[in-house]
Amino acid sequence: MKFIFPVLLILSVALFSNCTKSSTPIVRINCDGLVTDTLGTGDSGRIYIPNAITPNGDGLNEVLTPFTKNIDSIKFTIYDENNTVLFTTNTLGDGWVAPQPLLPIVRYYYKIQAVSKNNKKIGVCGDVYAMTCYTINPPKS
């Protein structure tokens, strides 16, 4: 029993000693310019957005759409890792259909500036992942 911890420690060091820091820079979308002025106002405007979609053609989770509550107007924009605009809309309920990813996981970025029904601004930004998912029972050819 005394030797379990030292053995686990040696195994952990041996397994993780080849880990290196990635040279790939972390890309962050610039959220500057977004305004949120609802703090302390009791405003009931809300924006919800999923953090992952699965654009694989099965009809489930194909479209990235912000869900809103008590929102009058919106500007919704999607960017890739090079900060290239892929999609933008000013229409509530519009969503973005991502291309089917070539990699198992692809990260995109979103930026939302909205105005609530009480004329308060809500700004949200973040990232969303497009993931390749396979059906449990794939069709037989």
Disulfide bonds with the S-S distance in Angstrom:
Cys31-Cys125 1.63
